Amino acid sequence: MSRADLLARISIDPRVCFGKPCIRGHRIWVARILDLLAEGTSVDDVVAEFPGIEREDVLACIAYGAEMSRDRSWDVGSAGR
C-alpha cells in the first residue's frame, strides 16, 4: 500500500473530534494510536482493542505522524531526565 493510500485513511473534519486527525470513518484519534504504539502496544493488540479498524489504519497513523514530523519539530529538552 502506498503512502498516499495510507494517508487517505486519515480524516480531519472540524465537525468530528474537534478537527483532530482521526481514522477515517471512526472517532479514533491518530494521537491515541501513536501513544499506544509508543507505550509498546503491538499493532495486532491495537487492532484488537478497536473493533472495526484494520492493520492498515494503524499504519496510516504512523504514516501521518511521519508526515507531520517532516514539517515541525518540538524541543523535548531534558524531559524525562
PDB file of N, CA, C and O in Angstrom:
ATOM      1  N   MET A   1       0.852  -1.170   0.000  1.00  0.00           N
ATOM      2  CA  MET A   1       0.000   0.000   0.000  1.00  0.00           C
ATOM      3  C   MET A   1       0.897   1.232   0.000  1.00  0.00           C
ATOM      4  O   MET A   1       1.858   1.304   0.767  1.00  0.00           O
ATOM      5  N   SER A   2       0.590   2.190  -0.849  1.00  0.00           N
ATOM      6  CA  SER A   2       1.410   3.395  -0.960  1.00  0.00           C
ATOM      7  C   SER A   2       1.159   4.346   0.207  1.00  0.00           C
ATOM      8  O   SER A   2       0.150   4.248   0.905  1.00  0.00           O
ATOM      9  N   ARG A   3       2.089   5.257   0.397  1.00  0.00           N
ATOM     10  CA  ARG A   3       1.935   6.271   1.441  1.00  0.00           C
ATOM     11  C   ARG A   3       0.660   7.078   1.210  1.00  0.00           C
ATOM     12  O   ARG A   3      -0.065   7.374   2.159  1.00  0.00           O
ATOM     13  N   ALA A   4       0.384   7.435  -0.034  1.00  0.00           N
ATOM     14  CA  ALA A   4      -0.832   8.198  -0.348  1.00  0.00           C
ATOM     15  C   ALA A   4      -2.085   7.402   0.010  1.00  0.00           C
ATOM     16  O   ALA A   4      -3.053   7.962   0.524  1.00  0.00           O
ATOM     17  N   ASP A   5      -2.065   6.098  -0.261  1.00  0.00           N
ATOM     18  CA  ASP A   5      -3.210   5.249   0.099  1.00  0.00           C
ATOM     19  C   ASP A   5      -3.397   5.200   1.614  1.00  0.00           C
ATOM     20  O   ASP A   5      -4.520   5.247   2.117  1.00  0.00           O
ATOM     21  N   LEU A   6      -2.274   5.104   2.331  1.00  0.00           N
ATOM     22  CA  LEU A   6      -2.362   5.090   3.792  1.00  0.00           C
ATOM     23  C   LEU A   6      -2.912   6.415   4.309  1.00  0.00           C
ATOM     24  O   LEU A   6      -3.813   6.433   5.147  1.00  0.00           O
ATOM     25  N   LEU A   7      -2.372   7.516   3.812  1.00  0.00           N
ATOM     26  CA  LEU A   7      -2.811   8.824   4.307  1.00  0.00           C
ATOM     27  C   LEU A   7      -4.273   9.109   3.982  1.00  0.00           C
ATOM     28  O   LEU A   7      -4.921   9.895   4.673  1.00  0.00           O
ATOM     29  N   ALA A   8      -4.794   8.477   2.938  1.00  0.00           N
ATOM     30  CA  ALA A   8      -6.217   8.646   2.600  1.00  0.00           C
ATOM     31  C   ALA A   8      -7.119   8.032   3.666  1.00  0.00           C
ATOM     32  O   ALA A   8      -8.318   8.310   3.694  1.00  0.00           O
ATOM     33  N   ARG A   9      -6.561   7.203   4.540  1.00  0.00           N
ATOM     34  CA  ARG A   9      -7.329   6.584   5.633  1.00  0.00           C
ATOM     35  C   ARG A   9      -7.468   7.521   6.833  1.00  0.00           C
ATOM     36  O   ARG A   9      -8.153   7.184   7.799  1.00  0.00           O
ATOM     37  N   ILE A  10      -6.838   8.676   6.786  1.00  0.00           N
ATOM     38  CA  ILE A  10      -6.899   9.647   7.877  1.00  0.00           C
ATOM     39  C   ILE A  10      -7.799  10.804   7.443  1.00  0.00           C
ATOM     40  O   ILE A  10      -7.702  11.285   6.315  1.00  0.00           O
ATOM     41  N   SER A  11      -8.664  11.239   8.337  1.00  0.00           N
ATOM     42  CA  SER A  11      -9.530  12.377   8.016  1.00  0.00           C
ATOM     43  C   SER A  11      -9.392  13.460   9.079  1.00  0.00           C
ATOM     44  O   SER A  11      -9.139  13.189  10.253  1.00  0.00           O
ATOM     45  N   ILE A  12      -9.568  14.680   8.628  1.00  0.00           N
ATOM     46  CA  ILE A  12      -9.582  15.833   9.519  1.00  0.00           C
ATOM     47  C   ILE A  12     -10.826  16.628   9.154  1.00  0.00           C
ATOM     48  O   ILE A  12     -10.926  17.192   8.064  1.00  0.00           O
ATOM     49  N   ASP A  13     -11.759  16.663  10.076  1.00  0.00           N
ATOM     50  CA  ASP A  13     -13.038  17.339   9.855  1.00  0.00           C
ATOM     51  C   ASP A  13     -13.341  18.161  11.099  1.00  0.00           C
ATOM     52  O   ASP A  13     -13.450  17.600  12.190  1.00  0.00           O
ATOM     53  N   PRO A  14     -13.479  19.471  10.963  1.00  0.00           N
ATOM     54  CA  PRO A  14     -13.728  20.299  12.143  1.00  0.00           C
ATOM     55  C   PRO A  14     -15.001  19.927  12.898  1.00  0.00           C
ATOM     56  O   PRO A  14     -15.170  20.315  14.055  1.00  0.00           O
ATOM     57  N   ARG A  15     -15.899  19.177  12.253  1.00  0.00           N
ATOM     58  CA  ARG A  15     -17.138  18.753  12.915  1.00  0.00           C
ATOM     59  C   ARG A  15     -17.003  17.425  13.634  1.00  0.00           C
ATOM     60  O   ARG A  15     -17.934  16.982  14.308  1.00  0.00           O
ATOM     61  N   VAL A  16     -15.842  16.784  13.494  1.00  0.00           N
ATOM     62  CA  VAL A  16     -15.630  15.468  14.114  1.00  0.00           C
ATOM     63  C   VAL A  16     -14.399  15.547  15.011  1.00  0.00           C
ATOM     64  O   VAL A  16     -13.314  15.908  14.554  1.00  0.00           O
ATOM     65  N   CYS A  17     -14.566  15.214  16.265  1.00  0.00           N
ATOM     66  CA  CYS A  17     -13.458  15.164  17.227  1.00  0.00           C
ATOM     67  C   CYS A  17     -12.657  16.463  17.245  1.00  0.00           C
ATOM     68  O   CYS A  17     -11.428  16.448  17.322  1.00  0.00           O
ATOM     69  N   PHE A  18     -13.371  17.583  17.174  1.00  0.00           N
ATOM     70  CA  PHE A  18     -12.736  18.899  17.283  1.00  0.00           C
ATOM     71  C   PHE A  18     -11.697  19.146  16.195  1.00  0.00           C
ATOM     72  O   PHE A  18     -10.792  19.960  16.382  1.00  0.00           O
ATOM     73  N   GLY A  19     -11.812  18.459  15.067  1.00  0.00           N
ATOM     74  CA  GLY A  19     -10.876  18.642  13.971  1.00  0.00           C
ATOM     75  C   GLY A  19      -9.563  17.906  14.135  1.00  0.00           C
ATOM     76  O   GLY A  19      -8.633  18.110  13.356  1.00  0.00           O
ATOM     77  N   LYS A  20      -9.479  17.047  15.149  1.00  0.00           N
ATOM     78  CA  LYS A  20      -8.263  16.247  15.348  1.00  0.00           C
ATOM     79  C   LYS A  20      -8.179  15.187  14.255  1.00  0.00           C
ATOM     80  O   LYS A  20      -9.212  14.674  13.823  1.00  0.00           O
ATOM     81  N   PRO A  21      -6.984  14.847  13.800  1.00  0.00           N
ATOM     82  CA  PRO A  21      -6.850  13.780  12.813  1.00  0.00           C
ATOM     83  C   PRO A  21      -7.348  12.452  13.389  1.00  0.00           C
ATOM     84  O   PRO A  21      -6.958  12.050  14.486  1.00  0.00           O
ATOM     85  N   CYS A  22      -8.206  11.788  12.638  1.00  0.00           N
ATOM     86  CA  CYS A  22      -8.821  10.524  13.062  1.00  0.00           C
ATOM     87  C   CYS A  22      -8.713   9.493  11.950  1.00  0.00           C
ATOM     88  O   CYS A  22      -8.489   9.824  10.786  1.00  0.00           O
ATOM     89  N   ILE A  23      -8.877   8.246  12.336  1.00  0.00           N
ATOM     90  CA  ILE A  23      -9.000   7.190  11.336  1.00  0.00           C
ATOM     91  C   ILE A  23     -10.339   7.406  10.632  1.00  0.00           C
ATOM     92  O   ILE A  23     -11.384   7.507  11.275  1.00  0.00           O
ATOM     93  N   ARG A  24     -10.290   7.475   9.312  1.00  0.00           N
ATOM     94  CA  ARG A  24     -11.494   7.760   8.512  1.00  0.00           C
ATOM     95  C   ARG A  24     -12.625   6.810   8.879  1.00  0.00           C
ATOM     96  O   ARG A  24     -12.447   5.593   8.940  1.00  0.00           O
ATOM     97  N   GLY A  25     -13.798   7.399   9.122  1.00  0.00           N
ATOM     98  CA  GLY A  25     -14.979   6.610   9.456  1.00  0.00           C
ATOM     99  C   GLY A  25     -15.086   6.230  10.920  1.00  0.00           C
ATOM    100  O   GLY A  25     -16.026   5.544  11.321  1.00  0.00           O
ATOM    101  N   HIS A  26     -14.125   6.673  11.720  1.00  0.00           N
ATOM    102  CA  HIS A  26     -14.108   6.371  13.152  1.00  0.00           C
ATOM    103  C   HIS A  26     -13.813   7.650  13.924  1.00  0.00           C
ATOM    104  O   HIS A  26     -13.365   8.641  13.347  1.00  0.00           O
ATOM    105  N   ARG A  27     -14.057   7.628  15.190  1.00  0.00           N
ATOM    106  CA  ARG A  27     -13.707   8.748  16.065  1.00  0.00           C
ATOM    107  C   ARG A  27     -12.507   8.352  16.925  1.00  0.00           C
ATOM    108  O   ARG A  27     -12.478   8.584  18.134  1.00  0.00           O
ATOM    109  N   ILE A  28     -11.547   7.765  16.281  1.00  0.00           N
ATOM    110  CA  ILE A  28     -10.330   7.316  16.963  1.00  0.00           C
ATOM    111  C   ILE A  28      -9.206   8.237  16.529  1.00  0.00           C
ATOM    112  O   ILE A  28      -8.829   8.271  15.358  1.00  0.00           O
ATOM    113  N   TRP A  29      -8.676   8.981  17.485  1.00  0.00           N
ATOM    114  CA  TRP A  29      -7.621   9.947  17.192  1.00  0.00           C
ATOM    115  C   TRP A  29      -6.333   9.250  16.785  1.00  0.00           C
ATOM    116  O   TRP A  29      -5.948   8.236  17.368  1.00  0.00           O
ATOM    117  N   VAL A  30      -5.680   9.800  15.790  1.00  0.00           N
ATOM    118  CA  VAL A  30      -4.358   9.323  15.389  1.00  0.00           C
ATOM    119  C   VAL A  30      -3.414   9.363  16.591  1.00  0.00           C
ATOM    120  O   VAL A  30      -2.639   8.432  16.810  1.00  0.00           O
ATOM    121  N   ALA A  31      -3.484  10.433  17.358  1.00  0.00           N
ATOM    122  CA  ALA A  31      -2.599  10.584  18.525  1.00  0.00           C
ATOM    123  C   ALA A  31      -2.783   9.438  19.516  1.00  0.00           C
ATOM    124  O   ALA A  31      -1.807   8.987  20.115  1.00  0.00           O
ATOM    125  N   ARG A  32      -3.992   8.964  19.700  1.00  0.00           N
ATOM    126  CA  ARG A  32      -4.243   7.851  20.627  1.00  0.00           C
ATOM    127  C   ARG A  32      -3.540   6.585  20.151  1.00  0.00           C
ATOM    128  O   ARG A  32      -2.933   5.863  20.942  1.00  0.00           O
ATOM    129  N   ILE A  33      -3.631   6.330  18.859  1.00  0.00           N
ATOM    130  CA  ILE A  33      -2.978   5.147  18.297  1.00  0.00           C
ATOM    131  C   ILE A  33      -1.463   5.268  18.439  1.00  0.00           C
ATOM    132  O   ILE A  33      -0.792   4.309  18.821  1.00  0.00           O
ATOM    133  N   LEU A  34      -0.928   6.443  18.133  1.00  0.00           N
ATOM    134  CA  LEU A  34       0.521   6.643  18.258  1.00  0.00           C
ATOM    135  C   LEU A  34       0.973   6.524  19.707  1.00  0.00           C
ATOM    136  O   LEU A  34       2.043   5.979  19.976  1.00  0.00           O
ATOM    137  N   ASP A  35       0.174   7.024  20.643  1.00  0.00           N
ATOM    138  CA  ASP A  35       0.510   6.870  22.064  1.00  0.00           C
ATOM    139  C   ASP A  35       0.585   5.392  22.455  1.00  0.00           C
ATOM    140  O   ASP A  35       1.514   4.972  23.144  1.00  0.00           O
ATOM    141  N   LEU A  36      -0.389   4.619  22.013  1.00  0.00           N
ATOM    142  CA  LEU A  36      -0.387   3.186  22.335  1.00  0.00           C
ATOM    143  C   LEU A  36       0.852   2.497  21.767  1.00  0.00           C
ATOM    144  O   LEU A  36       1.489   1.694  22.448  1.00  0.00           O
ATOM    145  N   LEU A  37       1.185   2.810  20.532  1.00  0.00           N
ATOM    146  CA  LEU A  37       2.369   2.219  19.918  1.00  0.00           C
ATOM    147  C   LEU A  37       3.629   2.632  20.660  1.00  0.00           C
ATOM    148  O   LEU A  37       4.528   1.817  20.867  1.00  0.00           O
ATOM    149  N   ALA A  38       3.698   3.896  21.061  1.00  0.00           N
ATOM    150  CA  ALA A  38       4.867   4.385  21.795  1.00  0.00           C
ATOM    151  C   ALA A  38       5.005   3.701  23.150  1.00  0.00           C
ATOM    152  O   ALA A  38       6.116   3.547  23.658  1.00  0.00           O
ATOM    153  N   GLU A  39       3.891   3.292  23.733  1.00  0.00           N
ATOM    154  CA  GLU A  39       3.908   2.591  25.025  1.00  0.00           C
ATOM    155  C   GLU A  39       4.282   1.117  24.866  1.00  0.00           C
ATOM    156  O   GLU A  39       4.437   0.402  25.856  1.00  0.00           O
ATOM    157  N   GLY A  40       4.425   0.668  23.617  1.00  0.00           N
ATOM    158  CA  GLY A  40       4.822  -0.714  23.383  1.00  0.00           C
ATOM    159  C   GLY A  40       3.698  -1.648  22.979  1.00  0.00           C
ATOM    160  O   GLY A  40       3.917  -2.850  22.824  1.00  0.00           O
ATOM    161  N   THR A  41       2.509  -1.120  22.807  1.00  0.00           N
ATOM    162  CA  THR A  41       1.383  -1.948  22.357  1.00  0.00           C
ATOM    163  C   THR A  41       1.645  -2.382  20.922  1.00  0.00           C
ATOM    164  O   THR A  41       2.050  -1.563  20.097  1.00  0.00           O
ATOM    165  N   SER A  42       1.424  -3.632  20.615  1.00  0.00           N
ATOM    166  CA  SER A  42       1.658  -4.120  19.254  1.00  0.00           C
ATOM    167  C   SER A  42       0.536  -3.668  18.320  1.00  0.00           C
ATOM    168  O   SER A  42      -0.562  -3.327  18.760  1.00  0.00           O
ATOM    169  N   VAL A  43       0.834  -3.673  17.044  1.00  0.00           N
ATOM    170  CA  VAL A  43      -0.180  -3.332  16.037  1.00  0.00           C
ATOM    171  C   VAL A  43      -1.370  -4.272  16.167  1.00  0.00           C
ATOM    172  O   VAL A  43      -2.518  -3.830  16.112  1.00  0.00           O
ATOM    173  N   ASP A  44      -1.107  -5.566  16.340  1.00  0.00           N
ATOM    174  CA  ASP A  44      -2.203  -6.537  16.475  1.00  0.00           C
ATOM    175  C   ASP A  44      -3.068  -6.237  17.691  1.00  0.00           C
ATOM    176  O   ASP A  44      -4.291  -6.368  17.630  1.00  0.00           O
ATOM    177  N   ASP A  45      -2.440  -5.832  18.800  1.00  0.00           N
ATOM    178  CA  ASP A  45      -3.205  -5.502  20.009  1.00  0.00           C
ATOM    179  C   ASP A  45      -4.023  -4.228  19.824  1.00  0.00           C
ATOM    180  O   ASP A  45      -5.137  -4.126  20.338  1.00  0.00           O
ATOM    181  N   VAL A  46      -3.481  -3.262  19.098  1.00  0.00           N
ATOM    182  CA  VAL A  46      -4.245  -2.042  18.813  1.00  0.00           C
ATOM    183  C   VAL A  46      -5.474  -2.389  17.985  1.00  0.00           C
ATOM    184  O   VAL A  46      -6.575  -1.921  18.275  1.00  0.00           O
ATOM    185  N   VAL A  47      -5.290  -3.200  16.963  1.00  0.00           N
ATOM    186  CA  VAL A  47      -6.424  -3.602  16.107  1.00  0.00           C
ATOM    187  C   VAL A  47      -7.469  -4.345  16.938  1.00  0.00           C
ATOM    188  O   VAL A  47      -8.669  -4.148  16.743  1.00  0.00           O
ATOM    189  N   ALA A  48      -7.025  -5.190  17.855  1.00  0.00           N
ATOM    190  CA  ALA A  48      -7.962  -5.939  18.699  1.00  0.00           C
ATOM    191  C   ALA A  48      -8.711  -5.023  19.665  1.00  0.00           C
ATOM    192  O   ALA A  48      -9.862  -5.288  20.010  1.00  0.00           O
ATOM    193  N   GLU A  49      -8.059  -3.950  20.098  1.00  0.00           N
ATOM    194  CA  GLU A  49      -8.676  -3.034  21.067  1.00  0.00           C
ATOM    195  C   GLU A  49      -9.747  -2.150  20.439  1.00  0.00           C
ATOM    196  O   GLU A  49     -10.665  -1.710  21.130  1.00  0.00           O
ATOM    197  N   PHE A  50      -9.643  -1.885  19.147  1.00  0.00           N
ATOM    198  CA  PHE A  50     -10.585  -1.001  18.470  1.00  0.00           C
ATOM    199  C   PHE A  50     -11.296  -1.764  17.351  1.00  0.00           C
ATOM    200  O   PHE A  50     -10.810  -1.795  16.220  1.00  0.00           O
ATOM    201  N   PRO A  51     -12.431  -2.373  17.652  1.00  0.00           N
ATOM    202  CA  PRO A  51     -13.161  -3.118  16.625  1.00  0.00           C
ATOM    203  C   PRO A  51     -13.476  -2.226  15.423  1.00  0.00           C
ATOM    204  O   PRO A  51     -13.870  -1.070  15.573  1.00  0.00           O
ATOM    205  N   GLY A  52     -13.299  -2.778  14.261  1.00  0.00           N
ATOM    206  CA  GLY A  52     -13.626  -2.048  13.037  1.00  0.00           C
ATOM    207  C   GLY A  52     -12.427  -1.432  12.341  1.00  0.00           C
ATOM    208  O   GLY A  52     -12.517  -1.058  11.171  1.00  0.00           O
ATOM    209  N   ILE A  53     -11.294  -1.321  13.047  1.00  0.00           N
ATOM    210  CA  ILE A  53     -10.124  -0.800  12.346  1.00  0.00           C
ATOM    211  C   ILE A  53      -9.264  -1.955  11.860  1.00  0.00           C
ATOM    212  O   ILE A  53      -9.348  -3.074  12.365  1.00  0.00           O
ATOM    213  N   GLU A  54      -8.449  -1.662  10.884  1.00  0.00           N
ATOM    214  CA  GLU A  54      -7.592  -2.670  10.273  1.00  0.00           C
ATOM    215  C   GLU A  54      -6.129  -2.317  10.494  1.00  0.00           C
ATOM    216  O   GLU A  54      -5.798  -1.199  10.887  1.00  0.00           O
ATOM    217  N   ARG A  55      -5.275  -3.273  10.240  1.00  0.00           N
ATOM    218  CA  ARG A  55      -3.832  -3.070  10.377  1.00  0.00           C
ATOM    219  C   ARG A  55      -3.380  -1.852   9.567  1.00  0.00           C
ATOM    220  O   ARG A  55      -2.536  -1.079  10.019  1.00  0.00           O
ATOM    221  N   GLU A  56      -3.942  -1.688   8.374  1.00  0.00           N
ATOM    222  CA  GLU A  56      -3.578  -0.565   7.515  1.00  0.00           C
ATOM    223  C   GLU A  56      -3.959   0.781   8.137  1.00  0.00           C
ATOM    224  O   GLU A  56      -3.310   1.792   7.869  1.00  0.00           O
ATOM    225  N   ASP A  57      -5.009   0.797   8.966  1.00  0.00           N
ATOM    226  CA  ASP A  57      -5.381   2.036   9.665  1.00  0.00           C
ATOM    227  C   ASP A  57      -4.295   2.429  10.657  1.00  0.00           C
ATOM    228  O   ASP A  57      -3.967   3.608  10.793  1.00  0.00           O
ATOM    229  N   VAL A  58      -3.741   1.447  11.345  1.00  0.00           N
ATOM    230  CA  VAL A  58      -2.653   1.718  12.294  1.00  0.00           C
ATOM    231  C   VAL A  58      -1.427   2.205  11.531  1.00  0.00           C
ATOM    232  O   VAL A  58      -0.767   3.154  11.953  1.00  0.00           O
ATOM    233  N   LEU A  59      -1.124   1.561  10.417  1.00  0.00           N
ATOM    234  CA  LEU A  59      -0.004   2.005   9.592  1.00  0.00           C
ATOM    235  C   LEU A  59      -0.244   3.416   9.061  1.00  0.00           C
ATOM    236  O   LEU A  59       0.696   4.198   8.921  1.00  0.00           O
ATOM    237  N   ALA A  60      -1.496   3.738   8.765  1.00  0.00           N
ATOM    238  CA  ALA A  60      -1.836   5.091   8.312  1.00  0.00           C
ATOM    239  C   ALA A  60      -1.541   6.114   9.401  1.00  0.00           C
ATOM    240  O   ALA A  60      -1.076   7.215   9.105  1.00  0.00           O
ATOM    241  N   CYS A  61      -1.804   5.767  10.647  1.00  0.00           N
ATOM    242  CA  CYS A  61      -1.493   6.670  11.755  1.00  0.00           C
ATOM    243  C   CYS A  61       0.010   6.918  11.842  1.00  0.00           C
ATOM    244  O   CYS A  61       0.451   8.046  12.067  1.00  0.00           O
ATOM    245  N   ILE A  62       0.783   5.863  11.663  1.00  0.00           N
ATOM    246  CA  ILE A  62       2.240   6.008  11.681  1.00  0.00           C
ATOM    247  C   ILE A  62       2.693   6.888  10.514  1.00  0.00           C
ATOM    248  O   ILE A  62       3.539   7.765  10.687  1.00  0.00           O
ATOM    249  N   ALA A  63       2.134   6.656   9.340  1.00  0.00           N
ATOM    250  CA  ALA A  63       2.491   7.462   8.165  1.00  0.00           C
ATOM    251  C   ALA A  63       2.130   8.930   8.379  1.00  0.00           C
ATOM    252  O   ALA A  63       2.883   9.824   7.993  1.00  0.00           O
ATOM    253  N   TYR A  64       0.976   9.171   8.996  1.00  0.00           N
ATOM    254  CA  TYR A  64       0.562  10.550   9.271  1.00  0.00           C
ATOM    255  C   TYR A  64       1.541  11.206  10.249  1.00  0.00           C
ATOM    256  O   TYR A  64       1.953  12.349  10.049  1.00  0.00           O
ATOM    257  N   GLY A  65       1.906  10.485  11.297  1.00  0.00           N
ATOM    258  CA  GLY A  65       2.883  11.010  12.257  1.00  0.00           C
ATOM    259  C   GLY A  65       4.201  11.326  11.589  1.00  0.00           C
ATOM    260  O   GLY A  65       4.825  12.341  11.899  1.00  0.00           O
ATOM    261  N   ALA A  66       4.635  10.474  10.679  1.00  0.00           N
ATOM    262  CA  ALA A  66       5.877  10.715   9.949  1.00  0.00           C
ATOM    263  C   ALA A  66       5.765  11.976   9.098  1.00  0.00           C
ATOM    264  O   ALA A  66       6.697  12.779   9.054  1.00  0.00           O
ATOM    265  N   GLU A  67       4.644  12.152   8.430  1.00  0.00           N
ATOM    266  CA  GLU A  67       4.440  13.351   7.616  1.00  0.00           C
ATOM    267  C   GLU A  67       4.487  14.614   8.473  1.00  0.00           C
ATOM    268  O   GLU A  67       5.100  15.609   8.085  1.00  0.00           O
ATOM    269  N   MET A  68       3.850  14.573   9.620  1.00  0.00           N
ATOM    270  CA  MET A  68       3.827  15.738  10.487  1.00  0.00           C
ATOM    271  C   MET A  68       5.218  16.061  11.034  1.00  0.00           C
ATOM    272  O   MET A  68       5.544  17.229  11.245  1.00  0.00           O
ATOM    273  N   SER A  69       6.026  15.048  11.261  1.00  0.00           N
ATOM    274  CA  SER A  69       7.359  15.300  11.807  1.00  0.00           C
ATOM    275  C   SER A  69       8.294  15.894  10.758  1.00  0.00           C
ATOM    276  O   SER A  69       9.326  16.467  11.108  1.00  0.00           O
ATOM    277  N   ARG A  70       7.955  15.769   9.497  1.00  0.00           N
ATOM    278  CA  ARG A  70       8.761  16.388   8.452  1.00  0.00           C
ATOM    279  C   ARG A  70       8.632  17.903   8.467  1.00  0.00           C
ATOM    280  O   ARG A  70       9.570  18.611   8.104  1.00  0.00           O
ATOM    281  N   ASP A  71       7.484  18.398   8.881  1.00  0.00           N
ATOM    282  CA  ASP A  71       7.189  19.822   8.818  1.00  0.00           C
ATOM    283  C   ASP A  71       7.403  20.560  10.129  1.00  0.00           C
ATOM    284  O   ASP A  71       7.513  21.786  10.129  1.00  0.00           O
ATOM    285  N   ARG A  72       7.464  19.851  11.237  1.00  0.00           N
ATOM    286  CA  ARG A  72       7.515  20.509  12.531  1.00  0.00           C
ATOM    287  C   ARG A  72       8.537  19.826  13.419  1.00  0.00           C
ATOM    288  O   ARG A  72       8.859  18.650  13.247  1.00  0.00           O
ATOM    289  N   SER A  73       9.031  20.588  14.360  1.00  0.00           N
ATOM    290  CA  SER A  73       9.890  19.981  15.371  1.00  0.00           C
ATOM    291  C   SER A  73       9.538  20.589  16.720  1.00  0.00           C
ATOM    292  O   SER A  73       9.108  21.739  16.806  1.00  0.00           O
ATOM    293  N   TRP A  74       9.726  19.809  17.756  1.00  0.00           N
ATOM    294  CA  TRP A  74       9.440  20.244  19.106  1.00  0.00           C
ATOM    295  C   TRP A  74      10.697  20.090  19.941  1.00  0.00           C
ATOM    296  O   TRP A  74      11.433  19.114  19.792  1.00  0.00           O
ATOM    297  N   ASP A  75      10.937  21.036  20.803  1.00  0.00           N
ATOM    298  CA  ASP A  75      12.070  20.941  21.705  1.00  0.00           C
ATOM    299  C   ASP A  75      11.645  20.096  22.886  1.00  0.00           C
ATOM    300  O   ASP A  75      10.882  20.547  23.740  1.00  0.00           O
ATOM    301  N   VAL A  76      12.136  18.874  22.935  1.00  0.00           N
ATOM    302  CA  VAL A  76      11.785  17.999  24.038  1.00  0.00           C
ATOM    303  C   VAL A  76      12.759  18.187  25.191  1.00  0.00           C
ATOM    304  O   VAL A  76      12.556  17.648  26.279  1.00  0.00           O
ATOM    305  N   GLY A  77      13.808  18.947  24.952  1.00  0.00           N
ATOM    306  CA  GLY A  77      14.744  19.311  26.005  1.00  0.00           C
ATOM    307  C   GLY A  77      15.206  18.143  26.826  1.00  0.00           C
ATOM    308  O   GLY A  77      15.564  17.089  26.299  1.00  0.00           O
ATOM    309  N   SER A  78      15.195  18.342  28.124  1.00  0.00           N
ATOM    310  CA  SER A  78      15.663  17.299  29.032  1.00  0.00           C
ATOM    311  C   SER A  78      14.506  16.568  29.687  1.00  0.00           C
ATOM    312  O   SER A  78      14.647  16.050  30.795  1.00  0.00           O
ATOM    313  N   ALA A  79      13.365  16.520  29.017  1.00  0.00           N
ATOM    314  CA  ALA A  79      12.196  15.834  29.583  1.00  0.00           C
ATOM    315  C   ALA A  79      12.546  14.392  29.911  1.00  0.00           C
ATOM    316  O   ALA A  79      13.127  13.679  29.093  1.00  0.00           O
ATOM    317  N   GLY A  80      12.195  13.980  31.091  1.00  0.00           N
ATOM    318  CA  GLY A  80      12.407  12.603  31.500  1.00  0.00           C
ATOM    319  C   GLY A  80      13.780  12.342  32.106  1.00  0.00           C
ATOM    320  O   GLY A  80      14.083  11.216  32.501  1.00  0.00           O
ATOM    321  N   ARG A  81      14.609  13.373  32.179  1.00  0.00           N
ATOM    322  CA  ARG A  81      15.945  13.163  32.769  1.00  0.00           C
ATOM    323  C   ARG A  81      15.984  13.573  34.200  1.00  0.00           C
ATOM    324  O   ARG A  81      17.026  13.463  34.846  1.00  0.00           O
TER     325      ARG A  81
END
